Amino acid sequence: MAKSVMVTYALWAAGGPLGLHHLYLGRDSHALLWMLTLGGFGFGWAREFIRIPAYVGEANQGAEKGKRGPPSLGPVRFAGQVCIGIYFGTVALIGLHSLRFFYLIVLPLCVGAGVHLVSSIGQQTSDLQKTLTTCLLISPIFYGSTFSPLPISLAASVTAAQHRKFKPSQTPETTQKLGPRLYRLGLAWLAFSAPLGYCIFHNTTATLYYLSDCVAALLDIFWFLPWLRNVLEYILLMPYRILCVFTGGGYYEEAWRKVLEILLREYTEKEKEALQVLSLEVEASVEEITHSYRGLAKKWHPDHNPSKDAEAMFMKIQEAYEVLLRHHRPQRFK
């Protein structure tokens, strides 16, 4: 069935950051990328306003049979491969860094998956095996570095560009139905978001601060388009609205900010109490926190201190140390 430009534009306007128009056109790789990045962080979605007619033309025409030679390499695609590879690597650093062999296996595979996802957009694709092999070979060189996603992504992008090719032609017999496509996209989205979600719930305080900064920065980018800013804010706050519906609470403007402030204030008080227990200043470094903890733990350990309050004090010191290691950010209290 021929695809309509008007329908594509309508889906672009209604759910473009979620990739609805790409799903309609059968561009599943592009749809997944938009789901994971909210429309290329907004910039890719806005750029597509002038690209939609070309996308519709490709969908209606299909891949030309008998194409020879590699497809042309555009700078936008190459830059996208590098950026998304870094993005996938950064998400892995946040949510999966505690896994064994993270820098040798997990991180390079995540970066390679991001690079390959961009290289598979539209009628093009690349050699996944060679892209992942390059990532695995480059990763040990930058073992342990938080900046390792950048060189790994660059190397993987070069490899993907060298082995780019056209996708096989799609026929009505080989085209999958919507149900299986949505199932595959859902599994891919879940694989991406589940580790990040675990990290969010495991490190609630740090995540709240990080997300609040990210949300504010993201919304401020679109200050010149108030309507787009409102749309993004509506999407980001959808979980809170749903919670209000199920709990019977009322949603009102700026309520999410107040809830965030309450949560952050609660954890901030815990951190201040922990600093007092360990007799530290707010500017204390991790080394100072550890040094104070070891000294106090040795002093109040029940095996060395006969006081009846030793055990309770020792537990209090242990809890304060764990709180500061997880959540302490000195500039937060200035």
C-alpha positions as CSV (number, residue, x, y, z in Angstrom):
1,M,0.0,0.0,0.0
2,A,1.4,3.4,-1.0
3,K,2.3,5.7,1.9
4,S,0.8,9.1,2.2
5,V,2.9,12.3,2.8
6,M,0.1,13.9,4.7
7,V,-0.3,10.9,7.1
8,T,3.4,10.9,7.6
9,Y,3.5,14.6,8.5
10,A,0.5,14.0,10.9
11,L,2.4,11.2,12.7
12,W,5.5,13.3,12.7
13,A,3.7,16.1,14.4
14,A,1.8,13.9,16.9
15,G,4.5,11.4,17.9
16,G,7.6,12.2,15.9
17,P,10.0,12.1,18.9
18,L,8.7,8.5,19.4
19,G,9.3,7.5,15.8
20,L,5.6,6.9,14.8
21,H,6.1,8.2,11.3
22,H,9.1,5.9,10.8
23,L,7.1,3.0,12.0
24,Y,4.4,3.9,9.5
25,L,7.0,4.0,6.7
26,G,8.6,0.7,7.7
27,R,11.8,2.3,8.9
28,D,12.1,0.3,12.1
29,S,15.7,1.0,12.8
30,H,15.0,4.8,12.5
31,A,11.9,4.3,14.7
32,L,13.9,2.5,17.4
33,L,16.6,5.2,17.3
34,W,14.0,7.9,17.8
35,M,12.4,5.9,20.7
36,L,15.7,5.7,22.5
37,T,16.7,9.3,21.9
38,L,13.4,11.1,21.8
39,G,13.7,12.1,18.2
40,G,17.5,12.5,18.1
41,F,17.3,14.7,21.2
42,G,14.8,16.9,19.3
43,F,17.2,18.1,16.6
44,G,16.8,15.1,14.3
45,W,13.0,15.3,14.6
46,A,13.0,19.0,13.6
47,R,15.3,18.3,10.7
48,E,12.9,15.7,9.3
49,F,10.4,18.3,8.4
50,I,12.1,18.7,5.1
51,R,13.2,15.1,4.8
52,I,9.7,13.4,5.0
53,P,8.9,13.6,1.3
54,A,12.1,11.8,0.5
55,Y,11.4,9.1,3.1
56,V,7.9,8.6,1.7
57,G,9.4,8.3,-1.8
58,E,11.8,5.6,-0.6
59,A,9.1,3.7,1.1
60,N,6.8,3.7,-2.0
61,Q,9.6,2.9,-4.4
62,G,11.4,0.4,-2.3
63,A,15.0,-0.6,-2.6
64,E,16.0,-0.6,-6.2
65,K,16.9,-4.1,-7.5
66,G,20.3,-4.7,-8.8
67,K,22.1,-1.9,-7.0
68,R,25.9,-2.4,-7.1
69,G,28.7,-0.9,-5.1
70,P,28.4,0.6,-1.7
71,P,25.9,3.4,-1.0
72,S,27.2,7.0,-0.6
73,L,28.5,7.9,2.9
74,G,26.9,11.1,4.2
75,P,28.6,13.2,6.9
76,V,25.3,13.4,8.9
77,R,25.1,9.6,9.1
78,F,28.7,9.2,10.1
79,A,28.4,11.9,12.8
80,G,25.2,10.2,14.0
81,Q,27.1,6.9,14.3
82,V,29.8,8.5,16.4
83,C,27.3,10.4,18.6
84,I,24.9,7.5,19.2
85,G,27.9,5.1,19.9
86,I,29.0,7.5,22.6
87,Y,25.4,7.8,23.8
88,F,25.0,4.0,24.1
89,G,28.4,3.8,25.8
90,T,27.5,6.5,28.3
91,V,24.3,4.8,29.2
92,A,26.2,1.6,29.7
93,L,28.6,3.4,32.0
94,I,25.7,4.6,34.1
95,G,23.7,1.4,34.3
96,L,26.1,-1.6,33.7
97,H,29.5,-0.5,35.0
98,S,29.3,-2.9,38.0
99,L,29.3,-6.0,35.7
100,R,32.5,-8.1,35.4
101,F,34.5,-7.5,32.3
102,F,32.6,-4.3,31.7
103,Y,35.4,-2.5,29.8
104,L,36.4,-5.6,27.9
105,I,33.0,-6.9,26.7
106,V,30.0,-5.0,27.8
107,L,31.0,-1.5,26.9
108,P,32.3,-2.2,23.4
109,L,29.2,-4.3,22.6
110,C,27.0,-1.4,23.7
111,V,28.9,1.1,21.6
112,G,28.9,-1.2,18.6
113,A,25.2,-1.7,18.9
114,G,24.6,2.1,18.8
115,V,26.9,2.6,15.8
116,H,25.2,-0.3,13.9
117,L,21.7,1.0,14.7
118,V,22.5,4.3,12.9
119,S,24.3,2.5,10.0
120,S,21.1,0.5,9.4
121,I,18.8,3.4,9.0
122,G,16.9,3.6,5.7
123,Q,18.1,1.4,2.8
124,Q,21.6,1.1,4.1
125,T,23.2,-1.3,6.6
126,S,26.7,-2.5,7.5
127,D,28.5,-5.6,8.7
128,L,27.5,-6.0,12.4
129,Q,30.2,-8.7,13.1
130,K,33.1,-6.5,11.9
131,T,31.8,-3.4,13.7
132,L,31.6,-5.3,17.0
133,T,35.0,-7.0,16.4
134,T,36.5,-3.5,16.0
135,C,35.0,-2.4,19.3
136,L,36.3,-5.4,21.1
137,L,39.8,-4.9,19.8
138,I,39.9,-1.1,20.6
139,S,38.3,-1.3,24.0
140,P,41.4,-2.8,25.9
141,I,43.5,0.1,24.8
142,F,41.3,2.5,26.8
143,Y,40.5,0.2,29.6
144,G,39.1,1.9,32.7
145,S,38.7,5.3,31.1
146,T,35.4,7.1,31.3
147,F,36.2,8.7,27.9
148,S,36.6,5.3,26.2
149,P,33.2,5.5,24.4
150,L,34.6,8.2,22.1
151,P,37.6,6.4,20.6
152,I,35.6,3.1,20.4
153,S,32.7,4.8,18.7
154,L,35.1,6.5,16.2
155,A,36.8,3.3,15.3
156,A,33.4,1.4,15.0
157,S,32.0,4.2,12.8
158,V,35.0,4.0,10.4
159,T,34.6,0.2,10.2
160,A,30.8,0.5,9.6
161,A,31.4,3.1,6.9
162,Q,34.0,0.9,5.1
163,H,31.6,-2.0,5.0
164,R,28.3,-0.2,4.2
165,K,25.9,-1.8,1.8
166,F,22.4,-1.8,0.6
167,K,19.7,-3.8,2.4
168,P,18.1,-6.7,0.5
169,S,15.0,-5.8,-1.5
170,Q,11.7,-6.2,0.5
171,T,8.7,-7.9,-1.1
172,P,5.2,-8.2,0.3
173,E,6.0,-11.8,1.2
174,T,9.1,-10.9,3.2
175,T,7.6,-7.8,4.9
176,Q,6.7,-8.5,8.5
177,K,3.4,-7.5,10.0
178,L,3.0,-4.8,12.5
179,G,2.6,-7.1,15.5
180,P,6.0,-8.9,15.2
181,R,7.7,-5.6,14.4
182,L,6.3,-3.9,17.5
183,Y,7.3,-7.0,19.6
184,R,10.9,-6.7,18.4
185,L,11.1,-3.0,18.9
186,G,9.6,-3.4,22.4
187,L,12.3,-6.0,23.3
188,A,15.0,-3.7,22.0
189,W,13.7,-0.8,24.0
190,L,13.4,-2.9,27.1
191,A,17.0,-4.1,26.8
192,F,18.2,-0.5,26.5
193,S,16.1,0.9,29.4
194,A,16.1,-1.9,31.9
195,P,19.7,-1.5,33.1
196,L,19.2,2.2,33.3
197,G,16.0,1.8,35.2
198,Y,17.7,-0.5,37.7
199,C,20.5,2.1,38.2
200,I,17.9,4.8,38.7
201,F,16.1,3.0,41.5
202,H,19.3,1.7,43.0
203,N,20.9,5.2,43.2
204,T,17.8,7.3,43.8
205,T,19.3,10.5,45.1
206,A,22.1,10.9,42.5
207,T,19.6,10.0,39.8
208,L,17.1,12.7,40.9
209,Y,19.7,15.4,40.8
210,Y,21.1,14.2,37.5
211,L,17.6,13.9,35.9
212,S,16.5,17.3,37.2
213,D,19.5,18.9,35.6
214,C,19.0,17.0,32.4
215,V,15.3,17.8,32.2
216,A,15.9,21.5,32.8
217,A,18.7,21.6,30.2
218,L,16.6,19.8,27.7
219,L,13.6,22.1,28.1
220,D,15.8,25.2,28.0
221,I,17.1,24.2,24.6
222,F,13.7,24.8,23.1
223,W,13.1,28.2,24.7
224,F,12.5,29.7,21.2
225,L,9.7,27.1,20.5
226,P,7.4,27.3,23.5
227,W,4.9,24.8,22.0
228,L,7.6,22.2,21.5
229,R,8.9,22.8,25.0
230,N,5.4,22.2,26.4
231,V,5.0,19.0,24.4
232,L,8.3,17.6,25.7
233,E,7.4,18.5,29.2
234,Y,4.1,16.8,28.8
235,I,5.8,13.6,27.6
236,L,8.4,13.7,30.3
237,L,5.8,14.1,33.0
238,M,3.4,11.5,31.7
239,P,4.4,8.9,34.4
240,Y,3.6,11.4,37.1
241,R,0.2,12.2,35.5
242,I,-0.6,8.5,35.3
243,L,0.3,8.1,39.0
244,C,-2.1,10.9,39.9
245,V,-4.9,9.1,38.0
246,F,-4.4,5.8,39.8
247,T,-3.8,7.3,43.2
248,G,-6.6,9.9,43.0
249,G,-4.2,12.8,43.4
250,G,-4.6,16.0,41.5
251,Y,-2.1,17.3,39.0
252,Y,-1.3,21.0,39.0
253,E,1.3,23.1,37.3
254,E,4.8,22.9,38.8
255,A,3.7,20.1,41.0
256,W,6.5,17.9,39.8
257,R,9.0,20.5,40.8
258,K,7.6,20.5,44.4
259,V,7.7,16.7,44.6
260,L,11.3,16.8,43.4
261,E,12.3,19.4,46.0
262,I,10.7,17.3,48.8
263,L,12.6,14.2,47.7
264,L,15.9,16.1,47.3
265,R,15.5,17.9,50.7
266,E,14.9,14.6,52.4
267,Y,18.1,13.0,51.1
268,T,20.1,16.2,51.6
269,E,19.2,16.1,55.3
270,K,20.4,12.5,55.5
271,E,23.7,13.5,53.9
272,K,24.2,16.5,56.3
273,E,23.5,14.1,59.3
274,A,26.1,11.7,57.8
275,L,28.6,14.5,57.6
276,Q,28.0,15.4,61.2
277,V,28.4,11.7,62.3
278,L,31.8,11.5,60.6
279,S,32.8,15.0,61.8
280,L,33.4,16.3,58.2
281,E,32.9,19.5,56.3
282,V,30.7,19.7,53.2
283,E,33.8,20.1,51.0
284,A,35.2,16.7,52.2
285,S,36.6,14.5,49.5
286,V,36.1,10.8,49.1
287,E,39.6,10.2,50.6
288,E,38.7,12.4,53.7
289,I,35.4,10.5,54.1
290,T,37.2,7.2,54.0
291,H,39.9,8.3,56.4
292,S,37.4,9.6,59.0
293,Y,35.3,6.5,58.7
294,R,38.2,4.1,59.3
295,G,39.3,6.1,62.3
296,L,35.9,6.2,63.9
297,A,35.1,2.6,63.0
298,K,38.2,1.5,64.7
299,K,37.4,3.6,67.8
300,W,33.8,2.4,68.1
301,H,34.1,-1.2,67.0
302,P,32.4,-3.4,69.7
303,D,35.5,-5.7,69.8
304,H,37.7,-2.8,70.9
305,N,35.3,-0.5,72.7
306,P,33.6,-1.9,75.9
307,S,31.0,0.9,76.0
308,K,27.4,-0.2,75.9
309,D,26.8,2.4,73.1
310,A,29.6,1.1,71.0
311,E,27.6,-1.2,68.8
312,A,24.9,1.4,68.1
313,M,27.5,4.1,67.3
314,F,29.4,1.7,65.1
315,M,26.3,1.0,63.0
316,K,25.5,4.7,62.8
317,I,29.1,5.3,61.5
318,Q,28.7,2.5,58.9
319,E,25.4,3.8,57.7
320,A,26.7,7.4,57.4
321,Y,29.7,6.2,55.4
322,E,27.5,4.3,52.9
323,V,25.2,7.3,52.5
324,L,28.1,9.6,51.7
325,L,29.7,7.2,49.3
326,R,26.5,6.8,47.3
327,H,25.2,10.4,47.3
328,H,27.7,12.9,48.5
329,R,28.2,15.9,46.3
330,P,29.9,18.7,48.2
331,Q,28.8,21.6,45.8
332,R,25.2,20.7,46.6
333,F,25.4,22.2,50.1
334,K,27.1,25.5,49.1
